[in-house]
Amino acid sequence: MQINYNQKNELELPIKRQLEENIQAIESIFSEWGDLVKKKFVLQRADGNLDIFIFYIDGLTDNEMVERTITRPLLYEWRGSEQKKGDAKAQLEEIFARQTEAVDISKKKTMMETIGCVLNGDTAMFIDGVDTALVLSTKKLPTRSIDSPKKEAGLKGPKD
């Protein structure tokens, strides 16, 4: 797949309606990355199948949150529900807004915006037949415990 960049070395690639083209673009951009997690789902609906692809970077993303807010609803809660033809994106946005714990959901029109969000720890979702990506906030926030310094022990003062 041909990847084009502009004068500012930014990726010039819109999100396509065909899911396979988006998957090929992501695989060619991240071909050397070992920590990229890619999952493809086929939602079996009452009126036909709906293909969905998500990707995120392991280590930057809270895997438990991805499981709880994206994977579980995709595999279990939406099974068998009906969708209106041509309205897959609207229905998924509504379900995410009502039934999941996802706090931040945004829509991105270009691959550059989407990849920027994924590199910050979010999860991107592509839907077959839709030319925008849904980006869900699944950042893994670093935590540190309060601990005494290993090299310099304080003689006086609080230990907290």
N, C-alpha and C positions, 0 to 999 in steps of 0.2 A: 504494500500500500504506500502511495506517495504522500509524504507529510511535508507541508509547506510552512515556511516561517516568513514573517514580515521583516521590515527594516529594524525593528526593535528586538528581533529574535524571539518574537511571540508566535505561538502556534496559531496558524490560520486554518481552522477546521471547524465547520459548523456541525452540530449534532444532526445526524441523518434520521429519517423515519424508519429505515431498515435497521433492525437490531444487529444483524450480522456485520454490517459495515462499521457500526460503532464498536463492536467487539474486536474486529480486526484492527481498527485504529488504536484502541487501548493496548492490545497485545503487541503492536509494533512499537508504540511509544515506550512501554514498560517491558520490553523484551529481556532486558538484563536484570530485572528486579526479582529477587527471590522472596521478598516479603509482601508481595501483592496478592491479595486474596480475591478470587473471582468466583462468583456463584451464578449459575443460570437456573431459573425456575420456569416451569411450565405450569401455569395455573389452569387446572381443568375446571372450566366453568360450565354452567348449564347450557349456554349457547355457543360454546366453542372455547378453544384454548387461548391463553394469553401468555406470551413469552416475556420474561423479565430477567434482566441481568443487573447484578450489583457488584461493586468492587470497592475495596478499601485497602489500607496499608496496615498490616499487622504490626503492633507495637505502638502505633499512633492512635489507634482506634480501640475503644472499649468493646472487646469481643462479646462480653455479656450483654451489653446494651444492644448491640447489633442483633444478637439472638432474640432478645426480649421484644425489641421494637420493630424489627424488620422480618427476620426469618420465621419466627413463630407465627406472626399474623399471616404471612404469605402462604405458609404450608398448611395451617390448620383453620384459622378463623375465616378465610375467604373461600374455602373449598365449597363448590356447589352453588355459590351465589351467582345471580344473573347479572349481566352487564348489558348496557345499551350499546348497540353497534356504533363504533366511532367515538365512544365516550370513555375509553379506558382510563385516560389520564385524570379526568375529572372524578371518576369513581375512586381511583386509588388515592387521590389527594383527600377526598372526603373521608375515606376509611382511615387514612393516617391521622387526619385531624380529630376524628371522633374516637377511634378505638385503640390508639397506641399511645405510648408515653413519649413519643418523639416531640421534643420541644421546638426545635427549629427545623422548618421545612422550607426550602427555597427552590426556585426554578432557575435553571441555567440554560442559555441558548447556544453557547459555544463550548467546545471541548477545552479551551484554555481556562475558562472560568471553572468548569467542572473539575479539571485536574488540579487547579490551584486549591480548591476546597478539599479535595481528597488528600493532598499533600499537607494540609493543616489538620488532618485527623477525621474528616467527615466521611460519610459513605454516600456514594453516588448510585443512583438507580436509573436504568434505561428501560423503557417499555417499547415493545415492538409496535410500530405505527405512530409513534409520538416523537416529534422533533425537539423536545426539550428533556433535560435530565432533572430528576428530583434529587436534591442533596439534603440529606438528613444529618443533623449534628450528632455525632457519636464520638466526640473527642475524649481521649483518655487523659485526664488531668493528673499531673505528677503529684505525689504526696510524699512528705517527709515527716518523720517523727522528731519530736524534740529529744535531743540527745546531747550528752556532754561531749565536748571536743576530745578527740583521741590524743592529739599532740600536746596541747596546752591545757593543763588542768588549772582551774581557777582556785586560788587560795581562799579568797573571801567573796562574799556576795551570794546571791540566790543561785540555785542550781537549775532553775527552770528556764 
